[in-house]
Amino acid sequence: MNALTFASVTDVPTIVAGASGLRGHLIEAAYLVAAIGFGLSLFWMNSAKSARRGVLAGELAFAIAIIATLAHPGITGRGWVLIIIALAIGTVIGIPLGLKVPMTAMPERIALSHAFGALAVGCVGVAHYFLEYRHMGKFEIAVIGLEILLGGLVFTGSLMAAGKLHEMLPQRPMVFRGQNYVNFALIGVGVVITFYLMFNPSHTWLVPVLAVLAMLIGVALIVPIGGADMPTVIALLNSYAGLSAAALGLVLNNKLLIVAGALDGTAGLILAIIMCRAMNRSFRNVMFGAFGAVDEVTTADGEVQGQVRSASTDEAAEIMKMARSVVIVPGYGMAVAQAQHKVRELADILEAEGVDVRYAIHPVAGRMPGHMNVLLAEANVPYDQLIDMDDINSDFPQVDVVLVLGANDVVNPAARHSKGSPIYGMPILNVDQAQCIMVVKRSMRSGFAGIENELFFNPKTLMVFGDAKKVVGDLALDVSGERDAVGL
């Protein structure tokens, strides 16, 4: 749910206050129903089983909110024309984004949604100031200044995050000496401009300056952060976006926008907290730590760490057929290869052989929380087979075979003992405790953190090199015996 989507159509000041009588009461009632829908949407999305219901509830709530807003009598014929044009443009952009963007690029798409929504909020805030500054009190000016700052920051910050995730911008932090001091100084200038406008509202030329400064702050805050932290940054930007929408709701006297913005802001904050805990990181370390900048010093790329054992798919299949239990650990490599359907096929074949199959899910596997859950749900993997890290870690010593599909940092034992490692202290899946570990990767390339994975050199590890979709498909054929039957 994104409150910014709704914010972009609520540009009529005091949206309900101007609607009197029965129409005003109906609008208020519709807003109440929409607010309840937003809450139910978040509640149902807590579980994979009810997530579809949550998405539907959010969509219906947005539809009700937008229709109620458009029912306001202050919208004239010219306003309707502009709304229809905007709707057509948004539809032309939105449908391809929803249908064509692969799951591997979903974090970038979410970042773009935040960027467009934040731009809408910022534009509404600027326009409202120019229209109403003569009638605005100091508190309203302070709130709208905060809203413009957050909107501009989220706009360019989200674009930077999307660029890093899509590798259009360098993954490594782009830093210079005193970067954090410069960032804080820019934020301080924004606060000073807002404070000045509170007492000199007629100096409207400062409003565009504030908007441009906010966009500069967004760039300055995000470029020093490494690509590995972009999913967490997007969650934080989502929180800022919600606060921006809530601030706009205060200015426009729109209760539903305040509620939607508050829900959006708190949901983004909670998500960011969950992700930071999953990586044993703090907000300060994510936002100002330049994670990844030490890669050239800490990485062991090019150094001999030990002997790597590799195996062919038929050798790996024979081991899997003899196993009593197999745990599949999906990672970004599975997502890139779109191998989830082949994974489900392999699991079905193993279960037919009497093997117990489960999936171990790390909270930050892939590029966003729930990334692996969504991909596996797309392949109709039963929800009860998806086991969270905290629930499955104690079972690994009793697991016969672990199949790691493109995961890297979330299974790296260095997180437990290597104090010099940038992932030290991050909770990981204890796959190294299993009896046999099979790692499917295209190459020995390091993960987002840029460090060597000790798991690859574990005597119990077999590296199966290749594209995850092809490798898993070959494993399924070998386990079932179909490849032998056709003489492949």
C-alpha positions as CSV (number, residue, x, y, z in Angstrom):
1,M,0.0,0.0,0.0
2,N,1.3,3.4,-0.9
3,A,-0.4,6.5,0.5
4,L,1.3,8.6,-2.2
5,T,-0.9,7.1,-4.9
6,F,-3.9,8.6,-3.1
7,A,-2.1,11.8,-2.3
8,S,-1.7,12.6,-6.0
9,V,-5.5,13.1,-6.4
10,T,-6.2,15.0,-3.2
11,D,-5.1,18.4,-4.3
12,V,-8.3,20.2,-3.4
13,P,-7.8,22.2,-0.1
14,T,-10.0,21.1,2.8
15,I,-11.4,18.3,0.7
16,V,-14.3,17.4,2.8
17,A,-14.8,20.6,4.7
18,G,-16.3,22.2,1.5
19,A,-18.8,19.4,1.0
20,S,-21.8,20.0,3.1
21,G,-25.0,18.0,3.8
22,L,-25.6,14.5,2.7
23,R,-22.7,14.4,0.2
24,G,-20.2,15.5,2.9
25,H,-21.4,12.7,5.2
26,L,-21.2,10.1,2.4
27,I,-17.6,11.2,1.6
28,E,-16.7,11.0,5.3
29,A,-18.3,7.5,5.5
30,A,-16.4,6.4,2.4
31,Y,-13.1,7.6,3.8
32,L,-13.8,5.6,7.0
33,V,-14.5,2.5,5.0
34,A,-11.3,3.0,3.0
35,A,-9.2,3.5,6.2
36,I,-10.6,0.2,7.6
37,G,-9.7,-1.4,4.3
38,F,-6.1,-0.1,4.5
39,G,-5.7,-1.5,8.0
40,L,-7.2,-4.9,6.9
41,S,-4.9,-4.9,3.9
42,L,-1.8,-4.7,6.1
43,F,-3.2,-7.2,8.6
44,W,-3.9,-9.8,5.9
45,M,-0.6,-9.3,4.2
46,N,1.1,-10.6,7.4
47,S,0.5,-14.1,6.2
48,A,1.3,-15.7,2.8
49,K,-2.1,-17.5,2.9
50,S,-4.1,-14.3,3.2
51,A,-1.8,-12.0,1.2
52,R,-4.0,-12.1,-1.9
53,R,-6.9,-11.0,0.2
54,G,-4.8,-8.2,1.6
55,V,-3.9,-6.9,-1.8
56,L,-7.5,-7.0,-2.9
57,A,-8.6,-5.1,0.2
58,G,-6.0,-2.5,-0.4
59,E,-7.1,-2.1,-4.1
60,L,-10.8,-1.8,-3.1
61,A,-9.9,0.7,-0.3
62,F,-8.0,2.9,-2.8
63,A,-10.8,2.7,-5.3
64,I,-13.3,3.9,-2.7
65,A,-11.0,6.7,-1.5
66,I,-10.4,8.0,-5.0
67,I,-14.1,7.8,-6.0
68,A,-15.0,9.7,-2.8
69,T,-12.4,12.3,-3.5
70,L,-13.7,12.8,-7.0
71,A,-17.2,13.2,-5.7
72,H,-16.2,16.5,-4.1
73,P,-18.3,19.4,-5.6
74,G,-15.2,21.6,-6.0
75,I,-14.0,19.6,-9.0
76,T,-15.2,21.4,-12.1
77,G,-15.4,20.3,-15.7
78,R,-11.8,21.5,-16.4
79,G,-10.7,19.5,-13.4
80,W,-12.3,16.4,-14.7
81,V,-10.5,16.8,-18.0
82,L,-7.1,17.1,-16.3
83,I,-7.9,14.1,-14.1
84,I,-8.9,11.9,-17.1
85,I,-5.7,12.9,-18.9
86,A,-3.6,12.1,-15.8
87,L,-5.5,8.8,-15.4
88,A,-4.8,7.9,-19.1
89,I,-1.1,8.7,-18.7
90,G,-0.8,6.7,-15.5
91,T,-2.6,3.7,-17.0
92,V,-0.3,3.7,-20.1
93,I,2.8,3.7,-17.8
94,G,1.4,1.5,-15.0
95,I,0.1,-1.5,-16.9
96,P,3.4,-2.3,-18.6
97,L,5.2,-1.8,-15.3
98,G,2.9,-4.3,-13.6
99,L,2.8,-6.9,-16.4
100,K,6.3,-6.8,-17.9
101,V,8.7,-6.1,-15.0
102,P,10.1,-9.5,-13.8
103,M,10.1,-10.4,-10.1
104,T,13.9,-10.0,-10.1
105,A,13.4,-6.3,-10.8
106,M,10.5,-5.8,-8.4
107,P,12.6,-3.7,-5.9
108,E,13.5,-1.3,-8.6
109,R,9.9,-1.0,-9.7
110,I,8.8,-0.3,-6.1
111,A,11.5,2.4,-5.9
112,L,10.1,4.0,-9.1
113,S,6.6,3.9,-7.6
114,H,7.9,5.7,-4.5
115,A,9.7,8.2,-6.8
116,F,6.6,9.1,-8.8
117,G,4.4,9.3,-5.8
118,A,6.8,11.5,-3.9
119,L,7.1,13.8,-6.9
120,A,3.3,14.0,-6.9
121,V,3.2,14.9,-3.2
122,G,5.9,17.5,-3.6
123,C,4.2,19.1,-6.6
124,V,0.9,19.3,-4.7
125,G,2.6,20.8,-1.7
126,V,4.4,23.5,-3.8
127,A,1.2,24.3,-5.7
128,H,-0.8,24.5,-2.4
129,Y,1.7,26.9,-0.9
130,F,1.5,29.3,-3.8
131,L,-2.3,29.2,-3.8
132,E,-2.9,29.4,0.0
133,Y,0.2,31.0,1.7
134,R,-1.7,34.2,2.5
135,H,-4.2,32.2,4.6
136,M,-1.7,29.7,6.2
137,G,-0.5,29.9,9.7
138,K,3.0,29.2,11.0
139,F,2.2,25.5,11.8
140,E,0.8,24.9,8.4
141,I,3.9,26.4,6.7
142,A,6.2,24.3,8.9
143,V,4.3,21.1,8.0
144,I,4.2,21.9,4.3
145,G,8.0,22.7,4.4
146,L,8.6,19.3,5.9
147,E,6.3,17.7,3.3
148,I,8.2,19.3,0.4
149,L,11.6,18.3,2.0
150,L,10.5,14.7,2.4
151,G,8.8,14.5,-1.0
152,G,11.8,15.8,-2.9
153,L,14.2,13.6,-0.9
154,V,12.2,10.5,-1.6
155,F,11.9,11.4,-5.3
156,T,15.5,11.6,-6.1
157,G,16.6,9.1,-3.4
158,S,14.3,6.4,-4.9
159,L,15.7,7.1,-8.3
160,M,19.2,6.6,-7.0
161,A,18.2,3.4,-5.2
162,A,16.5,2.1,-8.4
163,G,19.6,2.9,-10.4
164,K,21.9,1.1,-8.0
165,L,19.6,-2.0,-7.9
166,H,19.4,-2.1,-11.7
167,E,23.2,-1.5,-11.9
168,M,22.8,1.7,-13.9
169,L,24.8,3.3,-11.1
170,P,27.8,1.9,-9.3
171,Q,27.0,-0.7,-6.6
172,R,29.8,0.5,-4.4
173,P,29.3,3.6,-2.2
174,M,30.3,6.9,-3.8
175,V,31.9,8.8,-0.9
176,F,34.2,11.7,-0.2
177,R,35.8,13.1,2.9
178,G,33.3,14.9,5.1
179,Q,30.3,13.5,3.1
180,N,28.1,13.1,6.2
181,Y,28.8,16.7,7.4
182,V,27.8,18.0,3.9
183,N,24.6,16.0,4.1
184,F,23.7,17.3,7.5
185,A,24.5,20.8,6.4
186,L,22.1,20.5,3.4
187,I,19.4,19.3,5.7
188,G,20.1,22.2,8.0
189,V,19.7,24.7,5.2
190,G,16.3,23.1,4.3
191,V,15.2,23.5,7.9
192,V,16.4,27.1,8.0
193,I,14.5,27.9,4.8
194,T,11.3,26.4,6.2
195,F,11.7,28.3,9.5
196,Y,12.3,31.6,7.5
197,L,9.1,31.0,5.5
198,M,7.1,30.6,8.7
199,F,7.7,34.3,9.4
200,N,8.1,35.5,5.8
201,P,5.5,33.5,3.8
202,S,5.4,36.1,1.0
203,H,8.9,35.2,-0.1
204,T,7.5,32.5,-2.4
205,W,10.7,32.3,-4.4
206,L,12.2,30.2,-1.6
207,V,9.7,27.4,-2.1
208,P,11.2,26.2,-5.5
209,V,14.7,26.6,-3.9
210,L,13.5,24.3,-1.0
211,A,12.2,21.8,-3.5
212,V,15.4,21.7,-5.5
213,L,17.4,21.4,-2.3
214,A,15.3,18.5,-1.1
215,M,16.0,16.7,-4.4
216,L,19.7,17.4,-3.9
217,I,19.6,15.9,-0.4
218,G,18.0,12.8,-1.8
219,V,20.9,12.2,-4.1
220,A,23.5,13.1,-1.5
221,L,22.0,10.7,1.1
222,I,21.7,7.7,-1.2
223,V,24.8,7.6,-3.4
224,P,27.1,6.9,-0.4
225,I,25.2,3.7,0.4
226,G,26.2,0.4,-1.2
227,G,23.9,-1.7,-3.4
228,A,23.7,-4.4,-0.7
229,D,21.7,-2.0,1.5
230,M,19.3,-0.7,-1.2
231,P,16.4,-2.9,-0.1
232,T,16.6,-1.5,3.4
233,V,17.0,2.0,2.0
234,I,13.8,1.5,-0.1
235,A,11.9,0.5,3.1
236,L,13.2,3.6,4.8
237,L,12.3,5.8,1.9
238,N,8.8,4.2,2.0
239,S,8.6,5.3,5.6
240,Y,9.6,8.9,4.7
241,A,7.1,8.9,1.8
242,G,4.3,7.9,4.3
243,L,5.3,10.8,6.6
244,S,5.3,13.1,3.6
245,A,1.8,12.0,2.6
246,A,0.6,12.4,6.2
247,A,2.0,15.9,6.4
248,L,0.2,16.7,3.2
249,G,-3.0,15.4,4.7
250,L,-2.6,17.8,7.6
251,V,-2.2,20.7,5.2
252,L,-5.2,19.7,3.1
253,N,-7.3,18.8,6.1
254,N,-7.8,15.3,4.7
255,K,-8.2,12.7,7.4
256,L,-7.9,9.7,5.2
257,L,-4.6,10.9,3.8
258,I,-3.3,11.3,7.3
259,V,-4.3,7.8,8.2
260,A,-3.0,6.3,4.9
261,G,0.3,8.2,5.3
262,A,0.7,7.1,8.9
263,L,0.1,3.5,8.0
264,D,2.5,3.7,5.1
265,G,5.1,5.4,7.2
266,T,4.9,2.9,10.1
267,A,4.8,-0.1,7.8
268,G,8.0,1.1,6.0
269,L,9.7,1.8,9.3
270,I,8.8,-1.7,10.8
271,L,10.0,-3.3,7.5
272,A,13.3,-1.5,7.7
273,I,13.7,-2.5,11.4
274,I,13.1,-6.2,10.5
275,M,15.7,-6.0,7.7
276,C,18.3,-4.3,9.8
277,R,17.8,-6.9,12.5
278,A,18.1,-9.7,9.9
279,M,21.5,-8.2,8.9
280,N,22.5,-7.2,12.4
281,R,22.9,-3.6,11.3
282,S,21.7,-0.3,12.7
283,F,19.9,2.5,10.9
284,R,23.0,4.6,11.4
285,N,25.3,2.0,9.9
286,V,23.0,1.6,6.9
287,M,22.5,5.3,6.2
288,F,26.0,6.5,7.1
289,G,28.3,3.5,7.2
290,A,29.1,3.2,3.4
291,F,28.6,-0.6,3.6
292,G,30.7,-2.1,0.8
293,A,33.4,0.6,0.8
294,V,35.8,-1.8,2.5
295,D,35.4,-4.6,0.0
296,E,38.8,-4.1,-1.6
297,V,40.4,-4.6,1.8
298,T,38.2,-7.4,3.3
299,T,37.5,-9.5,0.2
300,A,39.6,-12.6,-0.4
301,D,38.9,-12.7,-4.1
302,G,41.9,-14.1,-5.9
303,E,43.3,-15.8,-2.8
304,V,43.4,-19.5,-2.2
305,Q,41.0,-20.3,0.6
306,G,41.0,-24.1,0.2
307,Q,40.0,-26.8,-2.2
308,V,36.7,-26.5,-4.0
309,R,34.8,-29.7,-4.9
310,S,32.5,-29.7,-7.8
311,A,29.9,-32.2,-9.0
312,S,27.9,-33.0,-12.1
313,T,24.1,-33.0,-11.9
314,D,23.9,-36.8,-12.2
315,E,26.3,-37.2,-9.2
316,A,24.3,-34.6,-7.2
317,A,21.0,-36.4,-8.1
318,E,22.3,-39.7,-6.8
319,I,23.1,-38.2,-3.5
320,M,19.7,-36.5,-3.3
321,K,17.8,-39.7,-4.1
322,M,19.5,-41.5,-1.2
323,A,18.6,-38.6,1.2
324,R,15.8,-38.8,3.8
325,S,15.5,-35.0,4.0
326,V,16.4,-32.2,1.7
327,V,16.2,-28.5,2.4
328,I,16.2,-26.0,-0.5
329,V,17.6,-22.6,0.2
330,P,16.5,-20.2,-2.6
331,G,18.5,-17.0,-3.3
332,Y,18.8,-14.3,-5.9
333,G,20.4,-16.7,-8.4
334,M,17.1,-18.6,-8.5
335,A,15.2,-15.4,-9.0
336,V,17.5,-14.3,-11.9
337,A,17.1,-17.7,-13.6
338,Q,13.4,-17.8,-13.0
339,A,13.9,-21.3,-11.7
340,Q,11.1,-21.5,-9.2
341,H,8.9,-23.8,-11.4
342,K,11.8,-26.2,-12.0
343,V,12.4,-26.2,-8.2
344,R,8.8,-27.2,-7.5
345,E,9.1,-29.9,-10.2
346,L,12.3,-31.3,-8.5
347,A,10.6,-31.1,-5.1
348,D,7.6,-33.1,-6.3
349,I,9.9,-35.8,-7.8
350,L,11.9,-36.0,-4.6
351,E,8.7,-36.3,-2.5
352,A,7.6,-39.1,-4.8
353,E,10.8,-40.9,-3.9
354,G,9.9,-40.6,-0.2
355,V,12.2,-37.6,0.5
356,D,11.1,-34.9,3.0
357,V,11.5,-31.5,1.2
358,R,11.3,-28.1,2.9
359,Y,12.5,-24.6,2.0
360,A,14.6,-22.4,4.2
361,I,13.8,-18.7,3.9
362,H,16.2,-16.0,5.0
363,P,14.4,-12.6,5.7
364,V,16.6,-10.7,3.3
365,A,17.2,-13.4,0.7
366,G,16.9,-11.9,-2.8
367,R,16.4,-8.1,-3.2
368,M,13.5,-7.5,-0.8
369,P,11.7,-9.2,2.1
370,G,9.4,-11.9,0.9
371,H,11.1,-12.1,-2.5
372,M,11.6,-15.8,-2.3
373,N,8.1,-16.4,-0.8
374,V,6.5,-14.6,-3.7
375,L,8.5,-16.5,-6.3
376,L,7.8,-19.9,-4.7
377,A,4.1,-19.1,-4.2
378,E,4.0,-18.3,-8.0
379,A,5.1,-21.9,-8.5
380,N,2.4,-23.2,-6.1
381,V,4.8,-24.4,-3.5
382,P,2.8,-25.2,-0.4
383,Y,3.0,-22.5,2.2
384,D,3.7,-24.9,5.1
385,Q,6.9,-26.0,3.4
386,L,8.3,-22.4,3.5
387,I,10.2,-22.3,6.9
388,D,11.6,-19.1,8.3
389,M,15.3,-18.9,9.3
390,D,14.6,-18.9,13.1
391,D,12.4,-22.0,12.8
392,I,14.7,-24.1,10.7
393,N,18.2,-23.3,11.9
394,S,18.1,-25.8,14.7
395,D,17.1,-28.6,12.2
396,F,20.1,-28.3,9.9
397,P,22.3,-30.8,11.8
398,Q,19.7,-33.5,11.1
399,V,19.3,-32.6,7.4
400,D,20.9,-34.9,4.9
401,V,21.2,-32.5,1.9
402,V,20.9,-28.8,1.5
403,L,20.5,-27.4,-2.0
404,V,21.6,-23.7,-2.1
405,L,20.3,-22.0,-5.2
406,G,22.2,-18.8,-5.8
407,A,22.2,-17.6,-2.1
408,N,25.5,-16.2,-1.0
409,D,25.9,-13.8,2.0
410,V,22.9,-15.3,3.9
411,V,24.7,-18.7,4.1
412,N,28.3,-17.5,4.6
413,P,29.7,-18.9,7.9
414,A,32.0,-15.9,8.1
415,A,29.1,-14.0,9.6
416,R,29.5,-16.0,12.8
417,H,33.2,-15.7,13.5
418,S,35.1,-13.3,11.2
419,K,35.1,-10.0,13.1
420,G,36.8,-8.2,10.2
421,S,34.0,-9.2,7.8
422,P,31.4,-6.6,6.8
423,I,28.6,-9.2,7.5
424,Y,29.9,-10.2,10.9
425,G,27.0,-10.7,13.3
426,M,24.4,-11.0,10.6
427,P,22.1,-13.9,11.3
428,I,22.5,-16.6,8.6
429,L,21.0,-19.9,7.7
430,N,23.2,-22.6,9.3
431,V,23.5,-24.7,6.2
432,D,27.1,-25.7,6.9
433,Q,25.8,-27.9,9.7
434,A,24.0,-30.2,7.3
435,Q,25.5,-33.5,6.3
436,C,25.9,-32.5,2.6
437,I,25.7,-29.0,1.0
438,M,25.2,-28.5,-2.7
439,V,25.6,-25.0,-4.0
440,V,24.3,-24.1,-7.5
441,K,26.0,-21.0,-8.9
442,R,27.1,-19.7,-12.2
443,S,30.6,-19.0,-10.9
444,M,32.6,-18.4,-7.7
445,R,31.7,-14.7,-7.8
446,S,31.1,-13.1,-4.4
447,G,27.7,-11.8,-3.2
448,F,26.5,-8.2,-2.5
449,A,28.9,-7.8,0.4
450,G,31.8,-8.4,-1.9
451,I,33.5,-11.1,0.3
452,E,34.5,-14.7,-0.3
453,N,32.0,-17.3,0.9
454,E,33.6,-19.8,3.3
455,L,30.8,-22.2,2.6
456,F,32.2,-22.9,-0.9
457,F,35.4,-24.3,0.6
458,N,33.7,-26.5,3.2
459,P,34.7,-30.2,2.8
460,K,31.0,-31.1,2.8
461,T,30.2,-28.7,0.0
462,L,29.7,-29.7,-3.7
463,M,29.6,-26.8,-6.2
464,V,27.3,-27.5,-9.1
465,F,28.1,-24.7,-11.6
466,G,25.6,-23.5,-14.1
467,D,22.3,-21.5,-14.6
468,A,20.0,-22.4,-11.8
469,K,17.0,-23.2,-14.1
470,K,19.0,-25.6,-16.3
471,V,20.8,-27.2,-13.3
472,V,17.6,-27.8,-11.4
473,G,15.9,-29.1,-14.5
474,D,18.7,-31.6,-15.1
475,L,18.6,-32.6,-11.4
476,A,14.8,-33.3,-11.8
477,L,15.5,-35.5,-14.9
478,D,18.3,-37.4,-13.2
479,V,16.4,-38.0,-10.0
480,S,13.3,-39.3,-11.9
481,G,15.5,-41.3,-14.3
482,E,13.9,-39.8,-17.4
483,R,17.2,-38.7,-18.8
484,D,18.6,-42.3,-18.7
485,A,15.3,-43.5,-20.3
486,V,15.8,-41.3,-23.4
487,G,19.5,-41.9,-23.5
488,L,20.6,-38.3,-22.6
